[in-house]
Amino acid sequence: MFEELRMREGRSLAQAVEDYLTEWSDRTGLTVEVWAMPKENVTGPVADAVYAVVREALANVERHSGAHTLSFALTTGRGGLRLTVSDNGVGFAPGRTGRGIDTMKRRFSEVGGTITVNSVVGEGTTVTGQI
């Protein structure tokens, strides 16, 4: 997988995600606000799942949101790992799902985590993951 290759090149998960966020922002023209990145390195299947979910969440923002700003936080601590990706786009009606959301939930579930998606029509969407 692409995410495994980036981390095998000697980069930490935080470095791989930061690089991807920069490339994504440059390509899409959307502003990315990074609020937090982990100081500890995350490895193995958890890192792979996080990286895959970040890529899917950003793809969904690019395809569907109409946003101009994305806020991002990835933290680790005693309570585990927490990922937050939030946009200021058009949002969508509650209860709506799709392949991208299902994929993100499956990837986190495979490593013992959960994903929640909260969206408000006209205000944006927030994807929150916890492992």
C-alpha positions in Angstrom: 0.0 0.0 0.0 1.0 3.6 -0.6 0.9 4.5 3.0 3.2 1.7 4.0 5.7 2.8 1.4 5.8 6.4 2.7 6.4 5.2 6.3 9.0 2.6 5.1 11.0 5.4 3.7 11.9 6.3 7.3 9.1 8.8 7.9 6.9 8.7 10.9 3.1 8.7 10.6 3.1 12.4 11.5 5.6 13.2 8.8 3.8 11.1 6.2 0.5 12.8 7.0 2.0 16.3 7.0 3.5 15.6 3.6 0.2 14.3 2.3 -1.7 17.3 3.7 0.7 19.7 2.0 0.5 17.9 -1.3 -3.3 17.8 -1.1 -3.6 21.5 -0.2 -1.3 22.5 -3.0 -3.2 20.4 -5.5 -6.7 21.3 -4.4 -6.1 24.9 -3.4 -7.9 24.3 0.0 -6.4 25.8 3.1 -5.4 23.2 5.7 -5.2 24.2 9.4 -3.2 21.6 11.4 -4.1 21.8 15.0 -2.1 18.9 16.4 0.2 16.0 15.4 1.5 13.2 17.6 4.9 13.4 19.2 5.1 9.6 19.6 5.4 7.5 16.5 2.5 5.3 15.6 3.4 2.1 13.6 2.1 -1.0 12.1 -1.6 -1.7 11.3 -2.8 1.3 13.3 -0.6 3.7 11.3 -1.7 2.1 8.0 -5.4 2.5 9.1 -4.9 6.1 10.1 -3.1 7.0 6.9 -5.8 5.3 4.8 -8.6 7.1 6.6 -6.9 10.5 6.2 -6.6 9.9 2.5 -10.3 8.8 2.2 -11.5 11.7 4.4 -9.6 14.2 2.2 -10.8 12.6 -1.0 -14.4 13.0 0.3 -13.8 16.7 1.1 -12.4 17.3 -2.3 -15.2 15.4 -4.1 -18.2 16.5 -2.2 -17.8 19.3 0.3 -17.3 22.5 -1.6 -15.2 23.6 1.4 -12.3 26.1 1.3 -10.8 25.2 4.7 -10.0 21.9 6.3 -9.0 21.6 10.0 -7.0 18.6 11.0 -5.8 17.1 14.4 -4.1 13.8 15.2 -3.3 13.1 18.8 -2.1 10.2 20.9 -2.2 9.8 24.7 -3.4 7.7 27.5 -6.8 7.4 26.0 -5.4 6.2 22.7 -5.3 7.8 19.3 -7.8 10.5 18.1 -8.2 11.8 14.6 -10.3 14.8 13.6 -10.9 16.0 10.1 -13.3 18.9 9.8 -14.4 21.0 6.8 -16.5 24.1 6.3 -18.3 22.8 3.2 -21.9 22.1 2.3 -22.4 19.2 4.7 -25.1 16.6 4.1 -28.3 15.3 5.7 -28.0 13.1 8.8 -28.0 9.3 8.3 -26.5 9.6 4.8 -23.6 7.2 4.1 -21.6 6.0 1.2 -18.7 3.9 0.1 -16.1 6.3 1.5 -17.6 6.5 5.0 -18.1 2.8 5.1 -14.4 2.3 4.1 -13.2 4.6 6.8 -15.3 2.8 9.4 -14.1 -0.6 8.3 -10.4 0.5 8.4 -10.6 1.8 12.0 -12.8 -1.2 13.1 -10.1 -3.6 11.8 -7.7 -2.1 14.4 -10.2 -1.8 17.3 -11.3 1.8 16.6 -14.4 3.7 15.7 -15.3 6.5 13.2 -18.1 8.9 13.6 -19.2 11.3 11.0 -21.2 14.4 12.0 -22.5 16.8 9.3 -24.7 19.8 9.3 -26.2 20.9 6.0 -24.7 24.2 5.0 -22.0 24.2 7.7 -19.7 21.2 7.0 -18.7 17.8 8.1 -16.4 16.4 10.9 -14.9 12.9 10.8 -13.7 11.7 14.2 -11.8 8.5 14.7 -10.6 6.9 17.9 -8.5 3.9 18.5 
